[in-house]
Amino acid sequence: MEQHYAFIKNNRVENTFVFASQDEELADRIAQEQGYNDAVWVGTNVPARWSTYNGTTFTPPTNEYLISIGIINPEVTE
C-alpha cells in the first residue's frame, strides 16, 4: 500500500507525494525547497487536492471554494 505526505501551502493541499516510509526530515526538506509551508504525514488517507487544512483536519473542497480560488472557471460551459 502506498504511503503519502500532503504538502500544504496557505492552509490547503497543494500536492501529495508517495513515500516508502514516514520520513519527517526528508519531507520537511522537500517542503522547504519547493516552497510549501508544511508536509503532513497522511499515510493511506490521502486528502483531495485543494482540501483545506486547519492543522488537524482536512476538509474536501466544494465547487464554490474552487471557484473562489480560481481553480474552476464558472463561465466555462461544456
N, CA, C and O atoms as a Tripos MOL2 file, in Angstrom:
@<TRIPOS>MOLECULE
protein
  312   311    78     0     0
PROTEIN
NO_CHARGES

@<TRIPOS>ATOM
      1 N           0.8260   -1.1800    0.0000 N.3       1 MET1
      2 CA          0.0000    0.0000    0.0000 C.3       1 MET1
      3 C           0.8760    1.2500    0.0000 C.2       1 MET1
      4 O           1.8610    1.3230    0.7340 O.2       1 MET1
      5 N           0.5150    2.2290   -0.8210 N.am      2 GLU2
      6 CA          1.2800    3.4680   -0.8860 C.3       2 GLU2
      7 C           1.0330    4.3350    0.3430 C.2       2 GLU2
      8 O          -0.0820    4.4050    0.8590 O.2       2 GLU2
      9 N           2.0830    4.9850    0.7950 N.am      3 GLN3
     10 CA          2.0360    5.9100    1.9280 C.3       3 GLN3
     11 C           2.3340    7.3130    1.4000 C.2       3 GLN3
     12 O           3.1510    7.4660    0.4930 O.2       3 GLN3
     13 N           1.6880    8.3300    1.9490 N.am      4 HIS4
     14 CA          1.7960    9.6690    1.3840 C.3       4 HIS4
     15 C           2.0570   10.7540    2.4220 C.2       4 HIS4
     16 O           1.7510   10.6160    3.6060 O.2       4 HIS4
     17 N           2.6340   11.8320    1.9210 N.am      5 TYR5
     18 CA          2.6740   13.1070    2.6230 C.3       5 TYR5
     19 C           1.8230   14.0760    1.8160 C.2       5 TYR5
     20 O           1.8530   14.0600    0.5860 O.2       5 TYR5
     21 N           1.0680   14.9160    2.5050 N.am      6 ALA6
     22 CA          0.3570   16.0230    1.8690 C.3       6 ALA6
     23 C           1.2140   17.2640    2.0670 C.2       6 ALA6
     24 O           1.6740   17.5330    3.1770 O.2       6 ALA6
     25 N           1.4270   18.0110    1.0090 N.am      7 PHE7
     26 CA          2.2230   19.2290    1.0860 C.3       7 PHE7
     27 C           1.2820   20.4240    1.0710 C.2       7 PHE7
     28 O           0.4690   20.5920    0.1620 O.2       7 PHE7
     29 N           1.4160   21.2490    2.1040 N.am      8 ILE8
     30 CA          0.4750   22.3160    2.4020 C.3       8 ILE8
     31 C           1.0720   23.6720    2.0660 C.2       8 ILE8
     32 O           2.2340   23.9460    2.3640 O.2       8 ILE8
     33 N           0.2630   24.5140    1.4410 N.am      9 LYS9
     34 CA          0.6420   25.9010    1.2020 C.3       9 LYS9
     35 C          -0.6080   26.7450    1.4020 C.2       9 LYS9
     36 O          -1.6530   26.4660    0.8130 O.2       9 LYS9
     37 N          -0.5030   27.7700    2.2260 N.am     10 ASN10
     38 CA         -1.6350   28.6540    2.5190 C.3      10 ASN10
     39 C          -2.8500   27.8730    3.0180 C.2      10 ASN10
     40 O          -3.9810   28.1370    2.6110 O.2      10 ASN10
     41 N          -2.6020   26.9200    3.8950 N.am     11 ASN11
     42 CA         -3.6530   26.1260    4.5480 C.3      11 ASN11
     43 C          -4.4830   25.2700    3.6020 C.2      11 ASN11
     44 O          -5.6430   24.9700    3.8850 O.2      11 ASN11
     45 N          -3.8910   24.8800    2.4840 N.am     12 ARG12
     46 CA         -4.5860   23.9400    1.6010 C.3      12 ARG12
     47 C          -3.5910   22.9740    0.9690 C.2      12 ARG12
     48 O          -2.4040   23.2730    0.8380 O.2      12 ARG12
     49 N          -4.1010   21.8160    0.5840 N.am     13 VAL13
     50 CA         -3.2780   20.7700   -0.0170 C.3      13 VAL13
     51 C          -2.9180   21.1990   -1.4360 C.2      13 VAL13
     52 O          -3.7860   21.3210   -2.3000 O.2      13 VAL13
     53 N          -1.6450   21.4210   -1.6590 N.am     14 GLU14
     54 CA         -1.1630   21.7790   -2.9890 C.3      14 GLU14
     55 C          -0.7230   20.5430   -3.7670 C.2      14 GLU14
     56 O          -0.7890   20.5170   -4.9960 O.2      14 GLU14
     57 N          -0.2690   19.5090   -3.0340 N.am     15 ASN15
     58 CA          0.2220   18.3120   -3.7070 C.3      15 ASN15
     59 C           0.3460   17.1860   -2.6950 C.2      15 ASN15
     60 O           0.3800   17.4230   -1.4880 O.2      15 ASN15
     61 N           0.4140   15.9620   -3.1940 N.am     16 THR16
     62 CA          0.7180   14.7980   -2.3630 C.3      16 THR16
     63 C           1.7950   13.9920   -3.0710 C.2      16 THR16
     64 O           1.8550   13.9470   -4.3000 O.2      16 THR16
     65 N           2.6390   13.3590   -2.2740 N.am     17 PHE17
     66 CA          3.7170   12.5480   -2.8250 C.3      17 PHE17
     67 C           3.7760   11.2130   -2.0980 C.2      17 PHE17
     68 O           3.5060   11.1290   -0.8990 O.2      17 PHE17
     69 N           4.1320   10.1740   -2.8410 N.am     18 VAL18
     70 CA          4.2990    8.8360   -2.2790 C.3      18 VAL18
     71 C           5.6710    8.7440   -1.6220 C.2      18 VAL18
     72 O           6.6690    9.1830   -2.1930 O.2      18 VAL18
     73 N           5.7180    8.1720   -0.4220 N.am     19 PHE19
     74 CA          6.9650    7.9150    0.2980 C.3      19 PHE19
     75 C           7.0060    6.4420    0.6790 C.2      19 PHE19
     76 O           5.9650    5.8440    0.9550 O.2      19 PHE19
     77 N           8.1760    5.8620    0.6960 N.am     20 ALA20
     78 CA          8.3270    4.4600    1.0840 C.3      20 ALA20
     79 C           8.0080    4.2670    2.5630 C.2      20 ALA20
     80 O           7.5160    3.2140    2.9690 O.2      20 ALA20
     81 N           8.2930    5.2930    3.3610 N.am     21 SER21
     82 CA          8.0180    5.2370    4.7970 C.3      21 SER21
     83 C           7.9550    6.6660    5.3200 C.2      21 SER21
     84 O           8.3040    7.6090    4.6100 O.2      21 SER21
     85 N           7.5160    6.8210    6.5450 N.am     22 GLN22
     86 CA          7.4260    8.1400    7.1560 C.3      22 GLN22
     87 C           8.8320    8.6680    7.4080 C.2      22 GLN22
     88 O           9.6110    8.0490    8.1330 O.2      22 GLN22
     89 N           9.1540    9.8050    6.8130 N.am     23 ASP23
     90 CA         10.4830   10.4080    6.9350 C.3      23 ASP23
     91 C          10.3010   11.9210    7.0400 C.2      23 ASP23
     92 O          10.3090   12.6290    6.0330 O.2      23 ASP23
     93 N          10.1400   12.4050    8.2660 N.am     24 GLU24
     94 CA          9.8610   13.8250    8.5120 C.3      24 GLU24
     95 C          10.9820   14.7270    8.0020 C.2      24 GLU24
     96 O          10.7200   15.7880    7.4370 O.2      24 GLU24
     97 N          12.2180   14.3090    8.1990 N.am     25 GLU25
     98 CA         13.3490   15.1400    7.7660 C.3      25 GLU25
     99 C          13.3310   15.3510    6.2580 C.2      25 GLU25
    100 O          13.4860   16.4760    5.7840 O.2      25 GLU25
    101 N          13.1420   14.2720    5.5030 N.am     26 LEU26
    102 CA         13.1010   14.3780    4.0470 C.3      26 LEU26
    103 C          11.8880   15.1830    3.5990 C.2      26 LEU26
    104 O          12.0160   16.0490    2.7330 O.2      26 LEU26
    105 N          10.7240   14.9200    4.1640 N.am     27 ALA27
    106 CA          9.5060   15.6410    3.7870 C.3      27 ALA27
    107 C           9.6450   17.1340    4.0890 C.2      27 ALA27
    108 O           9.2400   17.9670    3.2780 O.2      27 ALA27
    109 N          10.2100   17.4790    5.2370 N.am     28 ASP28
    110 CA         10.4070   18.8870    5.5880 C.3      28 ASP28
    111 C          11.3790   19.5640    4.6230 C.2      28 ASP28
    112 O          11.1780   20.7170    4.2410 O.2      28 ASP28
    113 N          12.4150   18.8560    4.2370 N.am     29 ARG29
    114 CA         13.3810   19.4150    3.2900 C.3      29 ARG29
    115 C          12.7260   19.6700    1.9320 C.2      29 ARG29
    116 O          12.9420   20.7160    1.3200 O.2      29 ARG29
    117 N          11.9280   18.7100    1.4680 N.am     30 ILE30
    118 CA         11.2190   18.8870    0.1930 C.3      30 ILE30
    119 C          10.2580   20.0620    0.2890 C.2      30 ILE30
    120 O          10.1860   20.8870   -0.6220 O.2      30 ILE30
    121 N           9.5220   20.1400    1.3900 N.am     31 ALA31
    122 CA          8.5790   21.2480    1.5760 C.3      31 ALA31
    123 C           9.3020   22.5870    1.4890 C.2      31 ALA31
    124 O           8.8440   23.4990    0.8010 O.2      31 ALA31
    125 N          10.4190   22.7050    2.1770 N.am     32 GLN32
    126 CA         11.1740   23.9500    2.1820 C.3      32 GLN32
    127 C          11.7090   24.2760    0.7850 C.2      32 GLN32
    128 O          11.5880   25.4100    0.3210 O.2      32 GLN32
    129 N          12.2980   23.2850    0.1190 N.am     33 GLU33
    130 CA         12.8900   23.5110   -1.1980 C.3      33 GLU33
    131 C          11.8470   23.8500   -2.2530 C.2      33 GLU33
    132 O          12.1380   24.5930   -3.1900 O.2      33 GLU33
    133 N          10.6360   23.3180   -2.1170 N.am     34 GLN34
    134 CA          9.5920   23.5130   -3.1270 C.3      34 GLN34
    135 C           8.6170   24.6440   -2.7850 C.2      34 GLN34
    136 O           7.6810   24.9030   -3.5400 O.2      34 GLN34
    137 N           8.8320   25.3130   -1.6590 N.am     35 GLY35
    138 CA          8.0120   26.4690   -1.3160 C.3      35 GLY35
    139 C           6.6960   26.1540   -0.6200 C.2      35 GLY35
    140 O           5.7930   26.9900   -0.5950 O.2      35 GLY35
    141 N           6.5770   24.9490   -0.0520 N.am     36 TYR36
    142 CA          5.3840   24.6120    0.7140 C.3      36 TYR36
    143 C           5.5650   25.0830    2.1540 C.2      36 TYR36
    144 O           6.6930   25.2410    2.6220 O.2      36 TYR36
    145 N           4.4560   25.3080    2.8560 N.am     37 ASN37
    146 CA          4.5200   25.7180    4.2520 C.3      37 ASN37
    147 C           4.7490   24.5440    5.1950 C.2      37 ASN37
    148 O           5.3300   24.7080    6.2670 O.2      37 ASN37
    149 N           4.2910   23.3560    4.7920 N.am     38 ASP38
    150 CA          4.3590   22.2100    5.6970 C.3      38 ASP38
    151 C           4.2000   20.9200    4.9030 C.2      38 ASP38
    152 O           3.6820   20.9190    3.7860 O.2      38 ASP38
    153 N           4.6500   19.8380    5.4940 N.am     39 ALA39
    154 CA          4.4290   18.4890    4.9700 C.3      39 ALA39
    155 C           3.7670   17.6950    6.0820 C.2      39 ALA39
    156 O           4.2760   17.6400    7.2010 O.2      39 ALA39
    157 N           2.6310   17.0780    5.7760 N.am     40 VAL40
    158 CA          1.8550   16.3600    6.7800 C.3      40 VAL40
    159 C           1.7550   14.8920    6.3720 C.2      40 VAL40
    160 O           1.2910   14.5730    5.2770 O.2      40 VAL40
    161 N           2.1950   14.0050    7.2640 N.am     41 TRP41
    162 CA          2.0950   12.5730    7.0060 C.3      41 TRP41
    163 C           0.6220   12.1770    7.0390 C.2      41 TRP41
    164 O          -0.0630   12.4030    8.0360 O.2      41 TRP41
    165 N           0.1370   11.5850    5.9460 N.am     42 VAL42
    166 CA         -1.2600   11.1530    5.8900 C.3      42 VAL42
    167 C          -1.3910    9.6500    5.6640 C.2      42 VAL42
    168 O          -2.4990    9.1130    5.6710 O.2      42 VAL42
    169 N          -0.2700    8.9740    5.4660 N.am     43 GLY43
    170 CA         -0.3120    7.5300    5.2590 C.3      43 GLY43
    171 C          -1.1480    7.1790    4.0410 C.2      43 GLY43
    172 O          -0.8890    7.6710    2.9430 O.2      43 GLY43
    173 N          -2.1500    6.3290    4.2300 N.am     44 THR44
    174 CA         -3.0020    5.9110    3.1150 C.3      44 THR44
    175 C          -4.2590    6.7640    2.9910 C.2      44 THR44
    176 O          -5.0320    6.5850    2.0490 O.2      44 THR44
    177 N          -4.4770    7.6880    3.9220 N.am     45 ASN45
    178 CA         -5.6660    8.5570    3.9080 C.3      45 ASN45
    179 C          -5.3610    9.8530    3.1750 C.2      45 ASN45
    180 O          -5.2460   10.9110    3.7940 O.2      45 ASN45
    181 N          -5.2290    9.7700    1.8640 N.am     46 VAL46
    182 CA         -4.8010   10.8990    1.0540 C.3      46 VAL46
    183 C          -5.9550   11.8910    0.8680 C.2      46 VAL46
    184 O          -7.0160   11.5190    0.3650 O.2      46 VAL46
    185 N          -5.7520   13.1540    1.2720 N.am     47 PRO47
    186 CA         -6.8010   14.1530    1.0710 C.3      47 PRO47
    187 C          -6.8610   14.5970   -0.3890 C.2      47 PRO47
    188 O          -5.8790   14.4900   -1.1230 O.2      47 PRO47
    189 N          -8.0110   15.0900   -0.7920 N.am     48 ALA48
    190 CA         -8.1690   15.6180   -2.1530 C.3      48 ALA48
    191 C          -7.3140   16.8680   -2.3150 C.2      48 ALA48
    192 O          -7.1260   17.6380   -1.3730 O.2      48 ALA48
    193 N          -6.8060   17.0500   -3.5180 N.am     49 ARG49
    194 CA         -6.0580   18.2730   -3.8010 C.3      49 ARG49
    195 C          -6.9830   19.4670   -3.5860 C.2      49 ARG49
    196 O          -8.1730   19.4010   -3.8960 O.2      49 ARG49
    197 N          -6.4460   20.5290   -3.0680 N.am     50 TRP50
    198 CA         -7.1310   21.7760   -2.7400 C.3      50 TRP50
    199 C          -7.9550   21.6820   -1.4660 C.2      50 TRP50
    200 O          -8.6280   22.6480   -1.1060 O.2      50 TRP50
    201 N          -7.9250   20.5370   -0.7650 N.am     51 SER51
    202 CA         -8.5880   20.4630    0.5410 C.3      51 SER51
    203 C          -7.9630   21.5010    1.4530 C.2      51 SER51
    204 O          -6.7690   21.7830    1.3530 O.2      51 SER51
    205 N          -8.7650   22.0710    2.3400 N.am     52 THR52
    206 CA         -8.2110   22.9880    3.3230 C.3      52 THR52
    207 C          -7.7130   22.1830    4.5120 C.2      52 THR52
    208 O          -8.1960   21.0830    4.7780 O.2      52 THR52
    209 N          -6.7440   22.7410    5.2220 N.am     53 TYR53
    210 CA         -6.1380   22.0680    6.3680 C.3      53 TYR53
    211 C          -6.0190   23.0740    7.5020 C.2      53 TYR53
    212 O          -5.4180   24.1340    7.3330 O.2      53 TYR53
    213 N          -6.5890   22.7470    8.6560 N.am     54 ASN54
    214 CA         -6.5770   23.6730    9.7900 C.3      54 ASN54
    215 C          -5.5480   23.2910   10.8510 C.2      54 ASN54
    216 O          -5.6020   23.7840   11.9780 O.2      54 ASN54
    217 N          -4.6270   22.4290   10.4980 N.am     55 GLY55
    218 CA         -3.6300   21.9730   11.4560 C.3      55 GLY55
    219 C          -3.9810   20.6300   12.0690 C.2      55 GLY55
    220 O          -3.1410   19.9890   12.7010 O.2      55 GLY55
    221 N          -5.2210   20.2060   11.8830 N.am     56 THR56
    222 CA         -5.6950   18.9390   12.4230 C.3      56 THR56
    223 C          -6.5000   18.1360   11.4100 C.2      56 THR56
    224 O          -6.3280   16.9240   11.2830 O.2      56 THR56
    225 N          -7.3840   18.8280   10.6880 N.am     57 THR57
    226 CA         -8.3620   18.1680    9.8300 C.3      57 THR57
    227 C          -8.2810   18.6830    8.3950 C.2      57 THR57
    228 O          -8.0840   19.8740    8.1540 O.2      57 THR57
    229 N          -8.4380   17.7600    7.4520 N.am     58 PHE58
    230 CA         -8.5490   18.1220    6.0420 C.3      58 PHE58
    231 C         -10.0280   18.2030    5.6920 C.2      58 PHE58
    232 O         -10.8030   17.3140    6.0420 O.2      58 PHE58
    233 N         -10.4190   19.2720    4.9980 N.am     59 THR59
    234 CA        -11.7960   19.4350    4.5510 C.3      59 THR59
    235 C         -11.8010   19.4680    3.0340 C.2      59 THR59
    236 O         -11.1670   20.3370    2.4360 O.2      59 THR59
    237 N         -12.5140   18.5230    2.3870 N.am     60 PRO60
    238 CA        -12.5360   18.4960    0.9160 C.3      60 PRO60
    239 C         -13.0990   19.8000    0.3470 C.2      60 PRO60
    240 O         -13.9670   20.4280    0.9530 O.2      60 PRO60
    241 N         -12.6000   20.1940   -0.8110 N.am     61 PRO61
    242 CA        -13.0610   21.4520   -1.3990 C.3      61 PRO61
    243 C         -14.4600   21.3230   -2.0070 C.2      61 PRO61
    244 O         -14.8340   20.2770   -2.5360 O.2      61 PRO61
    245 N         -15.2080   22.4020   -1.9160 N.am     62 THR62
    246 CA        -16.5040   22.4770   -2.5960 C.3      62 THR62
    247 C         -16.2880   23.1920   -3.9310 C.2      62 THR62
    248 O         -15.2590   23.8370   -4.1320 O.2      62 THR62
    249 N         -17.2440   23.0770   -4.8290 N.am     63 ASN63
    250 CA        -17.1340   23.8030   -6.1010 C.3      63 ASN63
    251 C         -17.0580   25.3040   -5.8590 C.2      63 ASN63
    252 O         -16.3100   26.0040   -6.5400 O.2      63 ASN63
    253 N         -17.8240   25.8030   -4.8970 N.am     64 GLU64
    254 CA        -17.7920   27.2340   -4.5930 C.3      64 GLU64
    255 C         -16.3910   27.6670   -4.1500 C.2      64 GLU64
    256 O         -15.9030   28.7240   -4.5490 O.2      64 GLU64
    257 N         -15.7540   26.8360   -3.3200 N.am     65 TYR65
    258 CA        -14.3970   27.1500   -2.8790 C.3      65 TYR65
    259 C         -13.4320   27.1270   -4.0630 C.2      65 TYR65
    260 O         -12.5830   28.0100   -4.1840 O.2      65 TYR65
    261 N         -13.5530   26.1330   -4.9280 N.am     66 LEU66
    262 CA        -12.6620   26.0290   -6.0890 C.3      66 LEU66
    263 C         -12.8500   27.2150   -7.0300 C.2      66 LEU66
    264 O         -11.8840   27.6810   -7.6330 O.2      66 LEU66
    265 N         -14.0700   27.7060   -7.1630 N.am     67 ILE67
    266 CA        -14.3190   28.9110   -7.9560 C.3      67 ILE67
    267 C         -13.6460   30.1100   -7.2930 C.2      67 ILE67
    268 O         -13.0190   30.9240   -7.9710 O.2      67 ILE67
    269 N         -13.7750   30.2210   -5.9680 N.am     68 SER68
    270 CA        -13.2300   31.3750   -5.2520 C.3      68 SER68
    271 C         -11.7100   31.4630   -5.3210 C.2      68 SER68
    272 O         -11.1550   32.5580   -5.2290 O.2      68 SER68
    273 N         -11.0210   30.3220   -5.4820 N.am     69 ILE69
    274 CA         -9.5530   30.3490   -5.5760 C.3      69 ILE69
    275 C          -9.0720   30.2460   -7.0250 C.2      69 ILE69
    276 O          -7.8730   30.1370   -7.2800 O.2      69 ILE69
    277 N         -10.0240   30.2800   -7.9800 N.am     70 GLY70
    278 CA         -9.6610   30.3210   -9.3930 C.3      70 GLY70
    279 C          -9.3350   28.9910  -10.0390 C.2      70 GLY70
    280 O          -8.7620   28.9700  -11.1290 O.2      70 GLY70
    281 N          -9.6790   27.8820   -9.4080 N.am     71 ILE71
    282 CA         -9.4130   26.5580   -9.9900 C.3      71 ILE71
    283 C         -10.4700   26.2120  -11.0180 C.2      71 ILE71
    284 O         -10.1640   25.6590  -12.0740 O.2      71 ILE71
    285 N         -11.7190   26.5370  -10.7080 N.am     72 ILE72
    286 CA        -12.8350   26.3170  -11.6350 C.3      72 ILE72
    287 C         -13.2730   27.6670  -12.1690 C.2      72 ILE72
    288 O         -13.4230   28.6240  -11.4080 O.2      72 ILE72
    289 N         -13.4790   27.7470  -13.4790 N.am     73 ASN73
    290 CA        -13.9960   28.9570  -14.1060 C.3      73 ASN73
    291 C         -15.4940   28.7540  -14.3070 C.2      73 ASN73
    292 O         -15.8990   27.9170  -15.1130 O.2      73 ASN73
    293 N         -16.3320   29.5190  -13.5770 N.am     74 PRO74
    294 CA        -17.7810   29.3230  -13.6760 C.3      74 PRO74
    295 C         -18.3550   29.7220  -15.0320 C.2      74 PRO74
    296 O         -19.4950   29.3780  -15.3460 O.2      74 PRO74
    297 N         -17.5850   30.4380  -15.8310 N.am     75 GLU75
    298 CA        -18.0800   30.8870  -17.1270 C.3      75 GLU75
    299 C         -17.8530   29.8650  -18.2420 C.2      75 GLU75
    300 O         -18.3770   30.0170  -19.3460 O.2      75 GLU75
    301 N         -17.0800   28.8400  -17.9530 N.am     76 VAL76
    302 CA        -16.8110   27.8100  -18.9620 C.3      76 VAL76
    303 C         -17.9340   26.7850  -18.9210 C.2      76 VAL76
    304 O         -18.2670   26.2580  -17.8600 O.2      76 VAL76
    305 N         -18.5070   26.5130  -20.0660 N.am     77 THR77
    306 CA        -19.5710   25.5130  -20.1340 C.3      77 THR77
    307 C         -19.1080   24.3630  -21.0070 C.2      77 THR77
    308 O         -18.2370   24.5200  -21.8630 O.2      77 THR77
    309 N         -19.7010   23.2160  -20.7790 N.am     78 GLU78
    310 CA        -19.3010   22.0290  -21.5640 C.3      78 GLU78
    311 C         -20.1270   21.9330  -22.8150 C.2      78 GLU78
    312 O         -19.9440   21.0070  -23.6060 O.2      78 GLU78
@<TRIPOS>BOND
     1     1     2 1
     2     2     3 1
     3     3     4 2
     4     3     5 am
     5     5     6 1
     6     6     7 1
     7     7     8 2
     8     7     9 am
     9     9    10 1
    10    10    11 1
    11    11    12 2
    12    11    13 am
    13    13    14 1
    14    14    15 1
    15    15    16 2
    16    15    17 am
    17    17    18 1
    18    18    19 1
    19    19    20 2
    20    19    21 am
    21    21    22 1
    22    22    23 1
    23    23    24 2
    24    23    25 am
    25    25    26 1
    26    26    27 1
    27    27    28 2
    28    27    29 am
    29    29    30 1
    30    30    31 1
    31    31    32 2
    32    31    33 am
    33    33    34 1
    34    34    35 1
    35    35    36 2
    36    35    37 am
    37    37    38 1
    38    38    39 1
    39    39    40 2
    40    39    41 am
    41    41    42 1
    42    42    43 1
    43    43    44 2
    44    43    45 am
    45    45    46 1
    46    46    47 1
    47    47    48 2
    48    47    49 am
    49    49    50 1
    50    50    51 1
    51    51    52 2
    52    51    53 am
    53    53    54 1
    54    54    55 1
    55    55    56 2
    56    55    57 am
    57    57    58 1
    58    58    59 1
    59    59    60 2
    60    59    61 am
    61    61    62 1
    62    62    63 1
    63    63    64 2
    64    63    65 am
    65    65    66 1
    66    66    67 1
    67    67    68 2
    68    67    69 am
    69    69    70 1
    70    70    71 1
    71    71    72 2
    72    71    73 am
    73    73    74 1
    74    74    75 1
    75    75    76 2
    76    75    77 am
    77    77    78 1
    78    78    79 1
    79    79    80 2
    80    79    81 am
    81    81    82 1
    82    82    83 1
    83    83    84 2
    84    83    85 am
    85    85    86 1
    86    86    87 1
    87    87    88 2
    88    87    89 am
    89    89    90 1
    90    90    91 1
    91    91    92 2
    92    91    93 am
    93    93    94 1
    94    94    95 1
    95    95    96 2
    96    95    97 am
    97    97    98 1
    98    98    99 1
    99    99   100 2
   100    99   101 am
   101   101   102 1
   102   102   103 1
   103   103   104 2
   104   103   105 am
   105   105   106 1
   106   106   107 1
   107   107   108 2
   108   107   109 am
   109   109   110 1
   110   110   111 1
   111   111   112 2
   112   111   113 am
   113   113   114 1
   114   114   115 1
   115   115   116 2
   116   115   117 am
   117   117   118 1
   118   118   119 1
   119   119   120 2
   120   119   121 am
   121   121   122 1
   122   122   123 1
   123   123   124 2
   124   123   125 am
   125   125   126 1
   126   126   127 1
   127   127   128 2
   128   127   129 am
   129   129   130 1
   130   130   131 1
   131   131   132 2
   132   131   133 am
   133   133   134 1
   134   134   135 1
   135   135   136 2
   136   135   137 am
   137   137   138 1
   138   138   139 1
   139   139   140 2
   140   139   141 am
   141   141   142 1
   142   142   143 1
   143   143   144 2
   144   143   145 am
   145   145   146 1
   146   146   147 1
   147   147   148 2
   148   147   149 am
   149   149   150 1
   150   150   151 1
   151   151   152 2
   152   151   153 am
   153   153   154 1
   154   154   155 1
   155   155   156 2
   156   155   157 am
   157   157   158 1
   158   158   159 1
   159   159   160 2
   160   159   161 am
   161   161   162 1
   162   162   163 1
   163   163   164 2
   164   163   165 am
   165   165   166 1
   166   166   167 1
   167   167   168 2
   168   167   169 am
   169   169   170 1
   170   170   171 1
   171   171   172 2
   172   171   173 am
   173   173   174 1
   174   174   175 1
   175   175   176 2
   176   175   177 am
   177   177   178 1
   178   178   179 1
   179   179   180 2
   180   179   181 am
   181   181   182 1
   182   182   183 1
   183   183   184 2
   184   183   185 am
   185   185   186 1
   186   186   187 1
   187   187   188 2
   188   187   189 am
   189   189   190 1
   190   190   191 1
   191   191   192 2
   192   191   193 am
   193   193   194 1
   194   194   195 1
   195   195   196 2
   196   195   197 am
   197   197   198 1
   198   198   199 1
   199   199   200 2
   200   199   201 am
   201   201   202 1
   202   202   203 1
   203   203   204 2
   204   203   205 am
   205   205   206 1
   206   206   207 1
   207   207   208 2
   208   207   209 am
   209   209   210 1
   210   210   211 1
   211   211   212 2
   212   211   213 am
   213   213   214 1
   214   214   215 1
   215   215   216 2
   216   215   217 am
   217   217   218 1
   218   218   219 1
   219   219   220 2
   220   219   221 am
   221   221   222 1
   222   222   223 1
   223   223   224 2
   224   223   225 am
   225   225   226 1
   226   226   227 1
   227   227   228 2
   228   227   229 am
   229   229   230 1
   230   230   231 1
   231   231   232 2
   232   231   233 am
   233   233   234 1
   234   234   235 1
   235   235   236 2
   236   235   237 am
   237   237   238 1
   238   238   239 1
   239   239   240 2
   240   239   241 am
   241   241   242 1
   242   242   243 1
   243   243   244 2
   244   243   245 am
   245   245   246 1
   246   246   247 1
   247   247   248 2
   248   247   249 am
   249   249   250 1
   250   250   251 1
   251   251   252 2
   252   251   253 am
   253   253   254 1
   254   254   255 1
   255   255   256 2
   256   255   257 am
   257   257   258 1
   258   258   259 1
   259   259   260 2
   260   259   261 am
   261   261   262 1
   262   262   263 1
   263   263   264 2
   264   263   265 am
   265   265   266 1
   266   266   267 1
   267   267   268 2
   268   267   269 am
   269   269   270 1
   270   270   271 1
   271   271   272 2
   272   271   273 am
   273   273   274 1
   274   274   275 1
   275   275   276 2
   276   275   277 am
   277   277   278 1
   278   278   279 1
   279   279   280 2
   280   279   281 am
   281   281   282 1
   282   282   283 1
   283   283   284 2
   284   283   285 am
   285   285   286 1
   286   286   287 1
   287   287   288 2
   288   287   289 am
   289   289   290 1
   290   290   291 1
   291   291   292 2
   292   291   293 am
   293   293   294 1
   294   294   295 1
   295   295   296 2
   296   295   297 am
   297   297   298 1
   298   298   299 1
   299   299   300 2
   300   299   301 am
   301   301   302 1
   302   302   303 1
   303   303   304 2
   304   303   305 am
   305   305   306 1
   306   306   307 1
   307   307   308 2
   308   307   309 am
   309   309   310 1
   310   310   311 1
   311   311   312 2
@<TRIPOS>SUBSTRUCTURE
     1 MET1         2 RESIDUE 1 A MET
     2 GLU2         6 RESIDUE 1 A GLU
     3 GLN3        10 RESIDUE 1 A GLN
     4 HIS4        14 RESIDUE 1 A HIS
     5 TYR5        18 RESIDUE 1 A TYR
     6 ALA6        22 RESIDUE 1 A ALA
     7 PHE7        26 RESIDUE 1 A PHE
     8 ILE8        30 RESIDUE 1 A ILE
     9 LYS9        34 RESIDUE 1 A LYS
    10 ASN10       38 RESIDUE 1 A ASN
    11 ASN11       42 RESIDUE 1 A ASN
    12 ARG12       46 RESIDUE 1 A ARG
    13 VAL13       50 RESIDUE 1 A VAL
    14 GLU14       54 RESIDUE 1 A GLU
    15 ASN15       58 RESIDUE 1 A ASN
    16 THR16       62 RESIDUE 1 A THR
    17 PHE17       66 RESIDUE 1 A PHE
    18 VAL18       70 RESIDUE 1 A VAL
    19 PHE19       74 RESIDUE 1 A PHE
    20 ALA20       78 RESIDUE 1 A ALA
    21 SER21       82 RESIDUE 1 A SER
    22 GLN22       86 RESIDUE 1 A GLN
    23 ASP23       90 RESIDUE 1 A ASP
    24 GLU24       94 RESIDUE 1 A GLU
    25 GLU25       98 RESIDUE 1 A GLU
    26 LEU26      102 RESIDUE 1 A LEU
    27 ALA27      106 RESIDUE 1 A ALA
    28 ASP28      110 RESIDUE 1 A ASP
    29 ARG29      114 RESIDUE 1 A ARG
    30 ILE30      118 RESIDUE 1 A ILE
    31 ALA31      122 RESIDUE 1 A ALA
    32 GLN32      126 RESIDUE 1 A GLN
    33 GLU33      130 RESIDUE 1 A GLU
    34 GLN34      134 RESIDUE 1 A GLN
    35 GLY35      138 RESIDUE 1 A GLY
    36 TYR36      142 RESIDUE 1 A TYR
    37 ASN37      146 RESIDUE 1 A ASN
    38 ASP38      150 RESIDUE 1 A ASP
    39 ALA39      154 RESIDUE 1 A ALA
    40 VAL40      158 RESIDUE 1 A VAL
    41 TRP41      162 RESIDUE 1 A TRP
    42 VAL42      166 RESIDUE 1 A VAL
    43 GLY43      170 RESIDUE 1 A GLY
    44 THR44      174 RESIDUE 1 A THR
    45 ASN45      178 RESIDUE 1 A ASN
    46 VAL46      182 RESIDUE 1 A VAL
    47 PRO47      186 RESIDUE 1 A PRO
    48 ALA48      190 RESIDUE 1 A ALA
    49 ARG49      194 RESIDUE 1 A ARG
    50 TRP50      198 RESIDUE 1 A TRP
    51 SER51      202 RESIDUE 1 A SER
    52 THR52      206 RESIDUE 1 A THR
    53 TYR53      210 RESIDUE 1 A TYR
    54 ASN54      214 RESIDUE 1 A ASN
    55 GLY55      218 RESIDUE 1 A GLY
    56 THR56      222 RESIDUE 1 A THR
    57 THR57      226 RESIDUE 1 A THR
    58 PHE58      230 RESIDUE 1 A PHE
    59 THR59      234 RESIDUE 1 A THR
    60 PRO60      238 RESIDUE 1 A PRO
    61 PRO61      242 RESIDUE 1 A PRO
    62 THR62      246 RESIDUE 1 A THR
    63 ASN63      250 RESIDUE 1 A ASN
    64 GLU64      254 RESIDUE 1 A GLU
    65 TYR65      258 RESIDUE 1 A TYR
    66 LEU66      262 RESIDUE 1 A LEU
    67 ILE67      266 RESIDUE 1 A ILE
    68 SER68      270 RESIDUE 1 A SER
    69 ILE69      274 RESIDUE 1 A ILE
    70 GLY70      278 RESIDUE 1 A GLY
    71 ILE71      282 RESIDUE 1 A ILE
    72 ILE72      286 RESIDUE 1 A ILE
    73 ASN73      290 RESIDUE 1 A ASN
    74 PRO74      294 RESIDUE 1 A PRO
    75 GLU75      298 RESIDUE 1 A GLU
    76 VAL76      302 RESIDUE 1 A VAL
    77 THR77      306 RESIDUE 1 A THR
    78 GLU78      310 RESIDUE 1 A GLU
